[in-house]
Amino acid sequence: MIKFNLSNFTIDAAAPGEPARRTITGTALPYDTFATVADGTRVSFAPGSLPTTGKMPKLFMYHDSTQPVGLVTERLDTAEGMMFTAKISNTRAGDEALVLAADGVLDSVSVGVNPTNFKYDDSGDMIVFAADWVELSLVPTPAFVGATITQVAASAPDEEAEEEVPTETENEETPMEIQAASAEVVIPTQPIFATVKREFAMPSAAEMLAAMHIGGDTWHNVNDAWKQAARRQQTALQAAAGDILSSDTPGLLNQMVMGPLFQDLNFVRPVVNAFGARAMPNTPSKTWIRPTITTHTSAAEQTTELTAASATTMVIASNVITKKTVAGQVTLSVQDIDFTSPEALQLVLNDLAGEVLIKTDDIAADALVAGKTASGSTWTVTANDPSSLISALYDAAREITEDSNYFPTHLCVSPDVWEKLGSQLDASKRPILGYTTNGVLGQNSIGRVGGLGYNQMDVMGLTLVVDNNFASGTMLVVYAPGFEIYESGPSLMTFDDASKLGKTFSLHQYFATFVAKSSFIQGIVIA
């Protein structure tokens, strides 16, 4: 699930004698505005991507489904974004939410959505065209700049009007505008009873990593609350995990640290980003059915009147897709957490999340290769003669088009094949895959490889995907809709080992791939 935060409240209150109001109104999500999610992907929502009908999203506190405080009652789609009105329930939790909103403590909202229709642009940014709107939450930290909540309407019933207590509301970042109908801003006079301190709900991996990305007080507060909750757990984990002691992170203890930790791995997913990942079906089963057509209906010319028309029964295959579990774990000493928090924990969890990302891409790359059809095309690499390369690419493309009338979209290669492509010269010893310099593409070129970089690479109109998870010698011509990827969001679990003063972090997610049509994946042999 993707979650975004929006901010800034304006307070509105009912005048004495008016019916009690318990609503907030504003912008749930601005359109055509980019924000960065937990895995580093930049995401933007197209106009009309959120629904205005169907089941109304629930209103939570802090994305915690155990803390419901209301319901989104109105949704208005505008050119700028999705507007909403939410009604706050007349409960203790609802009263608390209204007071925190009026005081400017919870001056933001955050939407939780599941994208159902999206694509990735040339920069790897995700554009969402349709999504299921699951919930809306009151939160303290914004992500989108300029997104505004226009009103908080909070008033007590008529019979309690004489007990209303005026309050002053101030937001440190943006002064709040007071829009009173004919009375001062008030908070509900219904008493908020003292309760036992609520236990902190362990954040999801996405929320934990999002807090890391925001940094500052947000990460400090989340980490501190996490440690309080974690110390209440007494579950022991017996597993072969990578233990980390304070001696393993000497550069993070109370010493001068010069610059950030050097990162020698790029946590990217070329295959997953190129083809896009769909939301994992929300089913309790390990498998699900993905139907495909194996035999189409038919039509033919009726050469003689009153003769039987062409008739072929459609055959649909029930393909079984199995969810794979991708997971990793690491154990830290309590001393390492206490002495280096939050720096050490942030670095370790970032690295663990990155390794999970790389493994999911490895699974996708292997599945793509395993699902290919041998096109019979061969690229005989010859110095100063690209004719064999061009012939092989067209031969593979023809196989896809003859079978479906679709044209290929991607050329997927291993790094060694990318090297051969970039080194291929014509008869005049000029590279046939030119590179861009100062915005000018090299002449006599059938594509571009961006110099020695990864950006803006294509070969004869095919998007070039270079992935070191491909085995050496891999070269695939692909029509993208023939290969599907499914994944769930990552989930973070923690376990205490009190006997050793250690804590184990386990991160896992579910992942699956499906080759919808193998003829859409054509392999080229390199000689």
Secondary structure, 3 states (H helix, E strand, C coil): CEEEEEECEEEEECCCCCCCCEEEEEEEEECCCCEECCCCCEEEECCCCCCCCCCCCEEEECCEEEEEEEEEEEEEECCCEEEEEEEECCCHHHHHHHHHHHCCCCCEEEEEEEEEEEEECCCCCEEEEEEEEEEEEEECCCCCCCCCEEEEEECCCHHHHHHCCECCCCCCCCCCCEEECCCCCECCCCCCCCCCCCCCCCCCHHHHHHHHHHCHHHHHHHHHHHHHHHHCCCCCCCCCCEEECHHHCHHHCCCCCCCCCCCCCCCCCHHHHHHCCEECCCCCCCEEEEEEEEECCCCCCCCCCCCCCCCCCCEEEEEEEECEEEEEEEEEEHHHHHHHCCHHHHHHHHHHHHHHHHHHHHHHHHHHHHCCEEEEEEECCECCECHHHHHHHHHHHHHHHHHHCCCCCEEEECHHHHHHHHHCECCCCCECEECEECCEECCCCCEECCCCCCCCCEECCEEEEECCCCCCCCEEEECHHHEEEEECCCEEEEEEEHHHCEEEEEEEEEEEEEECCHHHEEEEEEC
